[in-house]
């Protein structure tokens, strides 16, 4: 039977055949990859004869029974495929069975047909990343199924994979809609001068004007949010083994469950190397199930190659064929990068502060995606994680407690899933002879032009209910005519952004700031605005924290603590703090916490540095981060006119964190009762 194939198989085993029977049926050709399989290879004449005879006997039984392969033999390596033998098994749609390792290697060579019946598979086995130098071929958790994706026409020559296989998105909203389709609720602007009046004969070199933004809400469907393309880059090195990996999986599964059907998610895992373990897919019901399966299959082993993980995540976004309006990356690591030297994280001279590895090598132009980094535990490299987030426009969170991973992710996606305005831009122009000296905008890029008569702040995306406050510092000259009643224009503020629902550019009505220029300023007009004072306090404290960190890095912890104490004294004596301002109270508590984490060099290195950096990240972007315990910055504070969440939390963030904490409490209760809330973990 099957004389042609039988002869070839005998020849490959160095057998001399003398009595093979003929048959009209013929076996399909072997996969090219079978030369790499781990079949028995004779190393001596005696062992060759014994092994060949044994395999010959097995092949004779295999090729019998009507010319069909036995389900007990892998058609690639010709070894036993019985369960319980220490190797993962893949059963195809056509019911033929192979070792996962054998068939996955064949698939990686572009073979998407069954080696036995030649039927085309809709699902193919996909090997998860080799997370260490150890051989994981015998580990079934390292394997999963993924939908068959057509190979790209022009894959990169240096990489067998191309990431232009992202799932299609819904048709974008027509940006040519009439003006009547503009959103009913817009971003609002507030503008307040530091003082309502300046004497006509006086000149002020540093007169502050507060420019504030308030994003609309998504509650009650007032405003539609923009769908997101999210890439999670997960550290699965050996140090993540155990409870860390379990809690990380639980946190990512929480993210998956809270993404909408228009949102897309991709998962990248890194250790010694990096691999995309789940492509960019919409989080429909099926998409969530497949993403959850991919996350649950991860194992922890190997080193920590953060740089390679970021490059892989960046490729997923760069090579996608379609783009959702919002794009972001979440990066979590619990250790130091053991493969990339410090130069990899060097900030370039670009004004945008783009990292070397985030530039587009083909065009030499920056391709930056916001990377929200999460430093896990006391052994991570907080300095590097902060630099990565800061350079890309993301935030850095310090997760001190292992149990706080899910809450930290919840806070982050609570904001990312509530973007209501994109590409927001503020333009400030002076209306008189005043000049713009500087703009305190944190890490938001600003530019002053026209000899100080024009300033621009590029804010970017706004989360629902998010506040941004900037101080514009002016030089106000003397005024030739004293006017006791007329208000003199100082600056005009214009705002434009892209609406997430219609994709139309919204131009807000210009806001003008005016002051009086009387001959003598009244006592009432000499009282500084509490709103401006509280923002001055915030900037003063942030500057002090940055200086204290520099002193601590040089080993001068006592000097750093003395500086923080001095700044605290100035803060509590300010007008806004004396008026009971909630932001000032929170800033004071932050200074106390930082001082306590500087009790010793060991404590500073274990948690003080990371705590300070996460705080600086939060203040620089005016965006919430996790600092130590995730519950410390979710409480409401009073700001005179009403309550708002401390730590730049938005209602969407607080709601998502509450949802996470309720789920965790439910998990703990059910765990005590012997039930599992997460049956897939």
Beta strands, then each sheet from edge to edge (+ up, - down):
strand 1: 89-91
strand 2: 97-99
strand 3: 123-127
strand 4: 143-147
strand 5: 188-193
strand 6: 204-214
strand 7: 228-235
strand 8: 264-270
strand 9: 274-282
strand 10: 326-333
strand 11: 359-360
strand 12: 365-366
strand 13: 371-376
strand 14: 396-399
strand 15: 419-430
strand 16: 435-440
strand 17: 446-449
strand 18: 454-463
strand 19: 467-476
strand 20: 483-499
strand 21: 505-507
strand 22: 511-517
strand 23: 627-628
strand 24: 636-638
strand 25: 643-645
sheet 1: 1+ 2-
sheet 2: 3+ 4-
sheet 3: 5+ 6- 19+ 16-
sheet 4: 9+ 8- 7- 10- 13- 14- 23-
sheet 5: 11+ 12-
sheet 6: 17+ 18- 15+ 20- 21+
sheet 7: 17+ 18- 15+ 20- 22+
sheet 8: 24+ 25-
end
